[in-house]
Amino acid sequence: MKVQSGTNWNWGGWVDIIPSGSIKPDFLIVGIHLWTNDIDGAIELGAGSKGSEAILAHLPSSGSAGFQGFKMIIFFPSALRVKAGSRVALRYTVGTSTPVSIRIKVLYQEVLSG
């Protein structure tokens, strides 16, 4: 998923990463796969309906990137539990006056009953 930033530390809009209703059981977000750039930025992951997102995590998004960017997988120290059917979205900001974009995937596992 490609996400456009806000600028001057103002958040860009929320972008759906996991649409509402797409994962039926409860699930755990265990990390992210991030393709970023060398501009200091921040990411917020949230869950909930549009306009009512509850922040799950606040993450830095910069790395020492070359011409093709910087790819990394970040596993969270504790999984983030999300209720079945929930929408997960993220937003992104940078400290510059020019917007940039990142590519991101959420790593999750379903909670199995039994």
Summary of the structure (lengths in Angstrom):
residues: 114
radius of gyration: 14.3
end to end distance: 32.9
largest distance: 51.1
contacts: 324
relative contact order: 0.42
helix: 0%
strand: 58%
